[in-house]
Amino acid sequence: MRTLTLIFNPIAGARNPHAFFWRKFDLKYAPFENDKRGIVRIMKNHRRNTLAALLGAASLNVFAQTPPGAIPLGPLMAYPEIEVGIKRDSNIALQPDATKQADTITSVKPGVRIEAKQGANVYDVSYRGEYLRYNQQSTDNVENHDFGANANMTFDARNNLKLRLQHADRVDPRGSLPSVTTPTPNEYRQASATGLYTYGAEDAQGRLEFQGGFNTKSYVNNRASTANLDQDRTDLGGVFLWRVQPKTYATFTLRQSDYHYTTAGTTLVDSKDRFYLVGVRWDATALTSGRFSLGRQTKKFESAGPQNFSGTSWEGGVNWKPLSYSSVDFSTKRNTTDSTGLGDFGINQSNQAVWNHAWTSSISSALTGGYTTDRFSRGVPAAGTTGGADRSDKTTTLGLRINYAIQRWLKAGADYTNTARDSNDSNSDYKRNVLMFFLSATL
């Protein structure tokens, strides 16, 4: 009689922890002579039991391979999460001290990401929500919804394609748009599609990146103030990378963005932004990685009236990790922003640093600092205020977030943020303090 033989090593005199499993299938056990090992013989007429055993082992293997926080859905993995919190905001509409309003806000932030893998390719869809309820100013209640879909496809060692679709149903809080004053937050819908194609192996002497995208944004309410802001944007660009060190590349970037305002009779003018940048990307040591590009940006309007722009632009970021449990991220950029009705355009320069540190296996923190300047070309400050012809704002931000891991899947914490804007238009000055306590959970 043909038999299938499996070898295992039970400990002499001890119970086999899997004995219940084997007995279930009525398997026969016979020890080797003068040996503590044994042979399990599965008879040919027990094929059905053998198949059941294999299926059971496969299901146990799938369960063992499920990542922490995931729910297996056939070939998919779902990662749900939720955060609930309560916060006190000292200035909900970003107003000067004389007119500011404070409120207590309850927040709920659910989210889920569903991921699928096929060889080297990774696909996912996601949803993130934010529900804010104000204790006194109920007209400021917010419901933000973000939907996304990603595909990261590697065709071979030289060809990679990343695609992303996004849809947002969100609001701009009161006071967040220069020159736009409304009694309630401004609701908008935004959809975008972007792609990044990379040609060249990771260790190749040269590589090419081609990127493109389309973004459309339209406001839903307060149309008397927001209709002018409805906009379509098309992005095209490319980067050439040349390896100068084993893990360091020189970069040469050309990029263009077309802005088109879609509301008939709008006072805002279509324009084209072009970037010509030279820079470097590196992952040279275990301590640092980053990228930085410097060059020229031009902004050209498609009709007479607004003032064109040509000036210095940069973008970059550095990650420094001196310890396995501590890291510092620094980012900086300078570019133009489209007008929301104040001036022809804005020139934004921002710098931000974040220090993440794990103090123990359960306690971690994130310390944030930021400094931003905004100058609005031909955006004249309000009458009676100091300053030149261009409105100029300086904004500083300081924040601290403490996380305490109660369990792997459950965290509690506190978050404090201080923001102050100093403008040559005194009507645009404000100070804001936000303190929040939260509880977040995964699976």
Secondary structure, 3 states (H helix, E strand, C coil): CCCEEEEECCCCCCCCCCHHHHHHCCCEEEECCCCCCEEEEECHHHHHHHHHHHHHHHHHHHHHHCCCCCEEECCEEEEEEEEEEEEEECCCCCCCHHHCCCEEEEEEEEEEEEEEEECCEEEEEEEEEEEEEECCCHHHCEEEEEEEEEEEEECCCCEEEEEEEEEEEEEECCCCCCCCCCCCCEEEEEEEEEEEEEECCCCCCEEEEEEEEEEEEEECCCHHHHHHHCEEEEEEEEEEEEEEECCEEEEEEEEEEEEEECCCCCCCCCEEEEEEEEEEEECCCCCEEEEEEEEEEEEEECCCCCCCEEEEEEEEEEEEEEECCEEEEEEEEEEEEECCCCCCEEEEEEEEEEEEEECCCCEEEEEEEEEEEEEECCCCCCCCCCCCCCEEEEEEEEEEEEEEEEECCEEEEEEEEEEEEEECCHHHCEEEEEEEEEEEECC
